[in-house]
């Protein structure tokens, strides 16, 4: 069973930076997709950034140039990060780490419905 645990949320002012982390354990296959999703007040959940086991990344247009997704494999645990710079009030949301297994040639995408494993979420608040 894959388990995801996020950390690193908080409150910052406009223009500030935050780094989110996610520890993923329980993967039994070397091919996977991992990503960050967010849900703001009164909004639907949206994809922010995803990364595959091959290292390819995809970003939402709203965060390109400001956010960077990365990963690091350690023994039995995959660590996922989201470096967020130049934060804006509209980035305020609950941020979720998500994962799924992938097949050969599978391209990771930002569709939340494709992801079956989710963390509990970490709140990011950006004040103006």
C-alpha positions as CSV (number, residue, x, y, z in Angstrom):
1,X,0.0,0.0,0.0
2,X,1.4,3.4,-1.1
3,X,1.5,6.0,1.6
4,X,2.1,9.7,1.1
5,X,2.9,12.2,3.8
6,X,3.3,15.9,3.0
7,X,5.0,18.6,4.9
8,X,6.3,22.2,4.5
9,X,3.2,24.3,4.1
10,X,2.7,27.6,5.8
11,X,1.9,31.3,5.5
12,X,4.0,33.8,3.4
13,X,3.6,37.2,1.9
14,X,3.3,37.9,-1.8
15,X,6.6,37.2,-3.5
16,X,7.7,34.8,-0.9
17,X,8.9,31.2,-1.2
18,X,8.0,27.8,0.3
19,X,9.2,24.3,-0.2
20,X,6.8,21.4,0.1
21,X,7.9,17.9,0.7
22,X,6.2,14.5,0.3
23,X,7.5,11.2,1.5
24,X,6.1,8.3,-0.5
25,X,6.5,4.7,0.7
26,X,5.2,1.4,-0.5
27,X,5.8,1.6,-4.2
28,X,6.5,-1.9,-5.6
29,X,7.1,-0.9,-9.2
30,X,9.8,1.3,-10.6
31,X,7.5,3.1,-13.0
32,X,5.3,5.7,-11.5
33,X,3.9,9.3,-11.7
34,X,4.0,11.6,-8.8
35,X,2.5,15.1,-8.6
36,X,1.3,18.1,-6.7
37,X,-2.3,19.2,-6.8
38,X,-4.1,22.0,-5.0
39,X,-7.6,23.0,-4.1
40,X,-8.3,26.6,-3.2
41,X,-11.4,28.0,-1.4
42,X,-14.5,27.4,-3.5
43,X,-12.4,25.9,-6.4
44,X,-12.0,22.5,-7.9
45,X,-8.9,20.5,-7.4
46,X,-6.3,21.3,-10.1
47,X,-3.0,19.9,-11.1
48,X,0.1,21.9,-10.4
49,X,3.1,19.8,-11.4
50,X,3.8,16.2,-12.1
51,X,7.0,14.2,-12.6
52,X,7.5,10.7,-13.9
53,X,9.9,8.0,-12.9
54,X,11.8,8.9,-16.1
55,X,12.2,12.5,-14.8
56,X,9.9,14.2,-17.3
57,X,7.9,17.0,-15.8
58,X,4.7,18.9,-16.7
59,X,3.5,22.1,-15.1
60,X,0.3,24.0,-15.1
61,X,0.6,27.3,-17.0
62,X,-0.2,29.3,-13.9
63,X,3.0,28.1,-12.2
64,X,5.5,27.8,-15.0
65,X,8.6,29.7,-14.2
66,X,7.8,30.0,-10.5
67,X,7.4,26.4,-9.3
68,X,9.8,23.5,-9.6
69,X,9.0,19.8,-9.0
70,X,11.8,17.4,-8.2
71,X,12.3,14.0,-6.7
72,X,14.8,12.0,-4.8
73,X,14.9,8.2,-4.3
74,X,16.2,6.9,-1.1
75,X,16.1,3.4,0.3
76,X,12.4,2.3,0.3
77,X,11.2,5.8,0.1
78,X,10.6,8.3,-2.7
79,X,10.8,12.0,-1.8
80,X,8.9,14.5,-3.8
81,X,9.4,18.3,-3.6
82,X,7.8,21.4,-4.8
83,X,9.8,24.6,-4.7
84,X,7.5,27.5,-4.9
85,X,8.8,31.0,-5.7
86,X,7.2,34.4,-6.4
87,X,4.1,33.2,-4.6
88,X,0.8,35.0,-5.3
89,X,-2.4,35.2,-3.3
90,X,-4.1,33.0,-5.9
91,X,-1.6,30.3,-5.0
92,X,-3.4,30.0,-1.6
93,X,-4.8,26.4,-1.4
94,X,-4.5,23.1,0.2
95,X,-1.7,21.3,-1.6
96,X,-1.8,17.5,-2.0
97,X,0.9,15.0,-3.0
98,X,-0.5,12.3,-5.3
99,X,0.9,9.2,-7.0
100,X,0.1,6.4,-9.3
101,X,1.7,3.5,-11.1
102,X,2.7,4.0,-14.7
103,X,3.1,1.7,-17.7
104,X,5.9,1.7,-20.2
105,X,5.5,4.8,-22.4
106,X,2.9,6.3,-20.1
107,X,3.0,10.1,-20.0
108,X,2.2,11.7,-16.6
109,X,-0.5,14.3,-16.8
110,X,-2.2,16.8,-14.5
111,X,-5.6,14.9,-14.3
112,X,-6.3,14.3,-10.7
113,X,-8.7,11.5,-11.5
114,X,-5.8,9.4,-12.8
115,X,-4.1,9.4,-9.4
116,X,-5.1,6.8,-6.9
117,X,-2.8,7.6,-4.0
118,X,-3.2,10.8,-2.0
119,X,-1.6,12.5,1.0
120,X,-3.5,14.3,3.7
121,X,-2.7,17.8,2.3
122,X,-0.7,20.8,3.6
123,X,-2.0,24.3,3.6
124,X,-0.3,27.2,1.8
125,X,-1.5,30.7,2.5
126,X,-0.2,33.7,0.6
127,X,-1.2,37.1,1.9
128,X,-1.0,40.4,-0.1
